Amino acid sequence: MSTIDTPLKAREILDALDHQKRLSAFGGIELPQAYAVIAEMKRLRTARGEKVLGRKIGFTNRTIWDEYKVFAPIWGYMYDTTLFDASAARNVNLSKFAEPRLEPEIAFGFARAPEAGMSPAQIFDCVDWVSHGFEIVQSHYPDWKFTAPDTVANNALHGAFFLGKKVSAVKNRAAWVEALARFDIFLFRNDVLIDRGDASNVLDGPLFAIKHLLELLKDDPHNPPVAAGEVITTGTVTRAWPVAPGEIWRTEVSGLTLPGIELSFS
């Protein structure tokens, strides 16, 4: 295993994020080193005024593991500069993203901190609201060629998340837990059905993705556990699709009391 200069690598990747620069894959480093890099990037970003709002989980969809050669979920931070209300950002400028792709996801707002070892139902008891949104993921490694540690160090490929309507989760919790294991999302580009995904794609359901994140953080010396008030997004239900200016993308959700979402791109 090679070693890296963590502060230097964090500055290099942050510069790539800020200016859409390309990166070379690390080669030889392991995931703990990559998570140390995003912890240092978080320090740099908060020092310049950005605020951490939550985490995004990536590669929870087992159906895309072979495509990207990443075979386990990873995560990164979301900031007030990357997490947006979809209703206020219907047209998105893609020029600030590197090779952008679009992912329909389920997100949770936590009223209290979930803990490692909790069951999906216990995790959901900590949830205040549920939402459906679009994440723009990006790769500063050309042609989406990378290793798992590369993706982590690139802040889990997070570009931006556009959050749809927040639906209260304080009632009918058992029904929510059941529905979150059974729903479908239909993805349309310019009103043409492009893809369909179901809950089982996301580690058997988004609450299982949260459970996996909590276990990862339990053994992470560099990054804190999930706190009350955080927003957690749980990974794409469909494939991640390349998106281009002039396109309009929307979803329909079946099996959950969540509205679909629509964004246009320029």
Rosetta blueprint (number, residue, H / E / L):
1 M L
2 S L
3 T L
4 I L
5 D L
6 T H
7 P H
8 L H
9 K H
10 A H
11 R H
12 E H
13 I H
14 L H
15 D H
16 A H
17 L H
18 D H
19 H H
20 Q L
21 K L
22 R L
23 L L
24 S L
25 A L
26 F L
27 G L
28 G L
29 I L
30 E L
31 L H
32 P H
33 Q H
34 A H
35 Y H
36 A H
37 V H
38 I H
39 A H
40 E H
41 M H
42 K H
43 R H
44 L H
45 R H
46 T H
47 A H
48 R L
49 G L
50 E L
51 K L
52 V E
53 L E
54 G E
55 R E
56 K E
57 I E
58 G E
59 F L
60 T L
61 N E
62 R H
63 T H
64 I H
65 W H
66 D H
67 E H
68 Y H
69 K L
70 V L
71 F L
72 A L
73 P L
74 I E
75 W E
76 G E
77 Y E
78 M E
79 Y E
80 D L
81 T L
82 T L
83 L E
84 F E
85 D E
86 A H
87 S H
88 A H
89 A L
90 R L
91 N E
92 V E
93 N L
94 L H
95 S H
96 K H
97 F L
98 A L
99 E L
100 P L
101 R E
102 L E
103 E E
104 P E
105 E E
106 I E
107 A E
108 F E
109 G E
110 F E
111 A L
112 R L
113 A L
114 P L
115 E L
116 A L
117 G L
118 M L
119 S L
120 P H
121 A H
122 Q H
123 I H
124 F H
125 D L
126 C L
127 V E
128 D E
129 W E
130 V E
131 S E
132 H E
133 G E
134 F E
135 E E
136 I E
137 V E
138 Q L
139 S L
140 H L
141 Y L
142 P H
143 D H
144 W H
145 K L
146 F L
147 T L
148 A H
149 P H
150 D H
151 T H
152 V H
153 A H
154 N L
155 N H
156 A H
157 L H
158 H E
159 G E
160 A E
161 F E
162 F E
163 L E
164 G L
165 K L
166 K L
167 V E
168 S E
169 A L
170 V L
171 K L
172 N L
173 R H
174 A H
175 A H
176 W H
177 V H
178 E H
179 A H
180 L L
181 A L
182 R L
183 F L
184 D E
185 I E
186 F E
187 L E
188 F E
189 R E
190 N L
191 D L
192 V E
193 L E
194 I E
195 D E
196 R E
197 G E
198 D E
199 A H
200 S H
201 N H
202 V E
203 L L
204 D L
205 G L
206 P H
207 L H
208 F H
209 A H
210 I H
211 K H
212 H H
213 L H
214 L H
215 E H
216 L H
217 L H
218 K H
219 D L
220 D L
221 P L
222 H L
223 N L
224 P L
225 P L
226 V L
227 A L
228 A L
229 G L
230 E L
231 V E
232 I E
233 T E
234 T L
235 G L
236 T L
237 V L
238 T L
239 R L
240 A L
241 W E
242 P E
243 V L
244 A L
245 P L
246 G L
247 E L
248 I E
249 W E
250 R E
251 T E
252 E E
253 V E
254 S E
255 G L
256 L L
257 T L
258 L L
259 P L
260 G L
261 I L
262 E E
263 L E
264 S E
265 F E
266 S L
